[in-house]
C-alpha cells in the first residue's frame, strides 16, 4: 500500500510542475533581423585569432576545453600583447555605436519600430 500512495503523490507533483509550462510567452519580443550587431570585446577578437592555433596544438580538445585553453592563454598575455585586440575592440565599439545611432534615427523617422503590425 505505501508504494501506491507514493505513486499517486508523484503523479500529483508532476501535474503541478507542468502547469507553468503551459502559460503563453506573450511578453517575449522578436528581435529585428535588421538591427546592427553588437561590438565584440578584445577577448573575442583574441579568441577568433587564436582558436585555430589552439585546435591544431590540441586536436583532441573538446569545445569547452578549447575555451578553457583560450581563457588561460588570454590571462597569460601582458598588456602589450593584448594591445592590438583592445584597439580592434575600440574600433568595433565605435562602429557599433555609429550603426546603432543610424538604426535608431532611421526607425524614429519611420514612425516606430515596426512591431505594431502584429496587433
C-alpha positions as CSV (number, residue, x, y, z in Angstrom):
1,X,0.0,0.0,0.0
2,X,2.7,2.6,0.7
3,X,4.1,2.2,-2.8
4,X,0.7,3.1,-4.4
5,X,0.4,6.2,-2.2
6,X,3.9,7.3,-3.3
7,X,3.0,6.8,-7.0
8,X,-0.1,9.0,-6.5
9,X,1.8,11.6,-4.8
10,X,4.4,11.7,-7.6
11,X,1.7,12.0,-10.2
12,X,0.2,15.0,-8.4
13,X,3.7,16.6,-8.1
14,X,4.3,16.2,-11.9
15,X,0.9,17.7,-12.8
16,X,1.7,20.7,-10.6
17,X,5.1,21.1,-12.2
18,X,3.6,21.1,-15.7
19,X,1.1,23.9,-15.2
20,X,3.6,26.8,-15.6
21,X,5.0,25.4,-18.8
22,X,1.5,25.8,-20.5
23,X,1.5,29.5,-19.9
24,X,1.9,31.5,-23.1
25,X,5.0,33.7,-23.5
26,X,3.2,36.6,-25.0
27,X,5.7,39.1,-23.5
28,X,8.7,38.0,-25.5
29,X,9.7,40.4,-28.2
30,X,11.0,39.3,-31.6
31,X,14.5,40.6,-32.4
32,X,14.7,42.8,-35.5
33,X,16.9,41.0,-38.1
34,X,18.0,44.3,-39.5
35,X,19.3,45.6,-36.1
36,X,23.0,46.2,-36.0
37,X,25.3,43.7,-34.4
38,X,26.8,44.5,-31.0
39,X,30.5,45.2,-30.6
40,X,32.9,42.4,-29.8
41,X,35.2,42.5,-26.8
42,X,39.0,42.3,-27.0
43,X,38.9,38.7,-25.8
44,X,36.5,37.8,-28.6
45,X,38.9,39.2,-31.2
46,X,41.7,37.3,-29.5
47,X,39.7,34.0,-29.5
48,X,38.9,34.4,-33.2
49,X,42.6,34.8,-33.9
50,X,43.9,32.0,-31.7
51,X,41.1,29.4,-31.9
52,X,42.6,27.6,-34.9
53,X,46.1,27.6,-33.4
54,X,44.8,26.1,-30.2
55,X,42.9,23.5,-32.1
56,X,45.9,22.5,-34.2
57,X,48.0,22.2,-31.0
58,X,45.3,20.2,-29.2
59,X,43.4,18.3,-31.9
60,X,41.5,16.1,-29.4
61,X,40.3,19.0,-27.3
62,X,36.6,19.4,-26.9
63,X,34.8,22.8,-27.5
64,X,34.8,23.5,-23.7
65,X,38.5,22.6,-23.4
66,X,39.4,24.9,-26.3
67,X,37.6,27.7,-24.5
68,X,39.5,27.0,-21.2
69,X,42.8,27.0,-23.1
70,X,41.9,30.2,-24.8
71,X,41.0,31.8,-21.4
72,X,44.3,30.6,-19.9
73,X,46.3,32.0,-22.8
74,X,44.4,35.3,-22.6
75,X,45.3,35.6,-18.9
76,X,49.0,34.9,-19.7
77,X,49.2,37.8,-22.1
78,X,50.6,41.1,-20.8
79,X,49.1,44.4,-21.7
80,X,51.5,45.0,-24.7
81,X,50.4,41.7,-26.3
82,X,46.7,42.5,-25.6
83,X,47.0,46.0,-27.2
84,X,46.1,45.0,-30.8
85,X,43.0,43.2,-29.7
86,X,42.0,46.1,-27.4
87,X,42.4,48.5,-30.3
88,X,40.3,46.3,-32.6
89,X,37.6,46.2,-29.9
90,X,37.7,50.0,-29.6
91,X,37.3,50.4,-33.4
92,X,34.4,47.8,-33.3
93,X,32.7,49.6,-30.5
94,X,32.7,52.9,-32.4
95,X,31.4,51.1,-35.5
96,X,28.6,49.5,-33.4
97,X,27.7,52.8,-31.8
98,X,27.5,54.6,-35.2
99,X,25.4,51.8,-36.7
100,X,23.1,51.8,-33.7
101,X,22.6,55.6,-33.8
102,X,21.9,55.4,-37.6
103,X,19.4,52.5,-37.0
104,X,17.7,54.4,-34.2
105,X,17.4,57.5,-36.3
106,X,16.0,55.6,-39.2
107,X,13.4,53.8,-37.0
108,X,12.5,57.1,-35.2
109,X,11.9,58.8,-38.5
110,X,9.7,56.0,-39.9
111,X,7.2,56.3,-37.0
112,X,8.2,53.4,-34.8
113,X,9.9,50.1,-34.7
114,X,7.5,48.3,-36.9
115,X,6.2,45.9,-34.3
116,X,2.7,47.4,-34.3
117,X,1.9,45.4,-37.4
118,X,1.4,42.2,-35.4
119,X,-1.5,43.6,-33.3
